[in-house]
Amino acid sequence: MAEQPVEGQQADSRDEQIEHIRMAVRQLCTKYGEDYWLEMDRNHGYPSDFVAELTQAGFLGVLIPEQYGGSGLGVLEAAAVMEEVCRSGAHAGVCHAQMYVMGSVLRHGSVEQKSKYLPQIASGELRLQSFGVTEPTTGSDTTSLKTTARRDGDAYVINGQKVWISRIQHSDLMLLLARTTDKDKTTRKTEGLSTFIIDVKAAEGNGLEIRPIESMINHHSCELFFDDLRIPAENLLGEEGKGFRVILDGMNAERILIAAECVGDGRYFIDKASTYASDREVFGRAIGHNQGVQFPIARAYTQVEAASLMVDKAARMFDAGKPCGAEANMAKMLASEASWQAGDVCMQTHGGFAFAKEYHIERKFRETRLYQIAPISTNLILSYLAEHVLEMPRSY
């Protein structure tokens, strides 16, 4: 019988595979340089060709099991993909949701739903890139959302409103969280919510209205209005009334992947700043000779590297099936703050040139700022840690 690899050998093999993934993603991204992303930002465009190629190369299907046409890999590998996309100067926000939204279907979908949707998502025939959760009046208070889904025979009828729903105009499917039982008729606030798979193309104009939102970054966010939208009852994902858990299961993966993107952004900024500081000459020598320029870059580097270690830990815990809510939240908070600090240092290092779009820094600076607010704000992360880790009184 062949000798089984020991744990250390398995870890080495996985690390080698991740490095191969990183190299392949870098190579793909070189075909879509920073001028490409500048043009997308300038014209509010959607990079369909980039997303299609990323899909065809298998990178957006790394979490989908092989039996459904994916790679069957883990969040650690998915995080490597997202990090390298961002480090290349690209904007991973155009496609990252497909990874973690798909996970809800994988974990909670029926055999029929998984067989129907996952192979087409893996191949790129279908795009599942939107979560319909946030509402104008409830924000992060998800359990108080007001959008309703009422059973009517073999259908559900949906009414309500959602906001900051990204990529829906470039997605075939969306997961929607709606209330199926009035809040005052539930014993726990997390009950009475259900998750549904929405066929976006069929719904638009038939009870779904989509209005784009202009914002400081090209994130393709929209406001949604539901007016008696009818969907088949078979589109219920998981159990009726248990939809909060369906959504929550995808959130740890979401936070880990967003954190990895922030690490990529941070490394992008540090690469830019250190190179520019070494090349830019003022008063007869490179500005990088000055400790006043060196030290902020070096400090930003240490912060990004520390955040990267937390991302790695959270991803490995997630893949091992261990509870990782605290680690996922800490990774997201630390990485988003580190990338923002690295961006600020990069701006300062470049001086006035940082404001010129041709240098690309101001675009990335705007993009990375989002992640201290979404998908969960820093204050909510701190509240979560205070209550659930430090066992302090609930603050909200």
Secondary structure as GFF3:
##gff-version 3
##sequence-region A 1 396
A	DSSP	alpha_helix	7	29	.	.	.	ID=ss1
A	DSSP	alpha_helix	34	43	.	.	.	ID=ss2
A	DSSP	alpha_helix	48	56	.	.	.	ID=ss3
A	DSSP	three_ten_helix	59	61	.	.	.	ID=ss4
A	DSSP	three_ten_helix	66	68	.	.	.	ID=ss5
A	DSSP	alpha_helix	75	87	.	.	.	ID=ss6
A	DSSP	three_ten_helix	92	94	.	.	.	ID=ss7
A	DSSP	alpha_helix	97	108	.	.	.	ID=ss8
A	DSSP	alpha_helix	111	123	.	.	.	ID=ss9
A	DSSP	beta_strand	128	132	.	.	.	ID=ss10
A	DSSP	three_ten_helix	142	144	.	.	.	ID=ss11
A	DSSP	beta_strand	148	152	.	.	.	ID=ss12
A	DSSP	beta_strand	155	166	.	.	.	ID=ss13
A	DSSP	three_ten_helix	168	170	.	.	.	ID=ss14
A	DSSP	beta_strand	173	179	.	.	.	ID=ss15
A	DSSP	three_ten_helix	183	185	.	.	.	ID=ss16
A	DSSP	beta_strand	193	199	.	.	.	ID=ss17
A	DSSP	alpha_helix	200	203	.	.	.	ID=ss18
A	DSSP	beta_strand	208	212	.	.	.	ID=ss19
A	DSSP	beta_strand	221	232	.	.	.	ID=ss20
A	DSSP	three_ten_helix	233	235	.	.	.	ID=ss21
A	DSSP	beta_strand	236	237	.	.	.	ID=ss22
A	DSSP	alpha_helix	243	279	.	.	.	ID=ss23
A	DSSP	beta_strand	281	282	.	.	.	ID=ss24
A	DSSP	beta_strand	285	286	.	.	.	ID=ss25
A	DSSP	three_ten_helix	287	289	.	.	.	ID=ss26
A	DSSP	alpha_helix	291	319	.	.	.	ID=ss27
A	DSSP	alpha_helix	325	350	.	.	.	ID=ss28
A	DSSP	three_ten_helix	351	355	.	.	.	ID=ss29
A	DSSP	three_ten_helix	357	359	.	.	.	ID=ss30
A	DSSP	alpha_helix	361	369	.	.	.	ID=ss31
A	DSSP	three_ten_helix	370	372	.	.	.	ID=ss32
A	DSSP	alpha_helix	378	384	.	.	.	ID=ss33
A	DSSP	pi_helix	385	389	.	.	.	ID=ss34
###
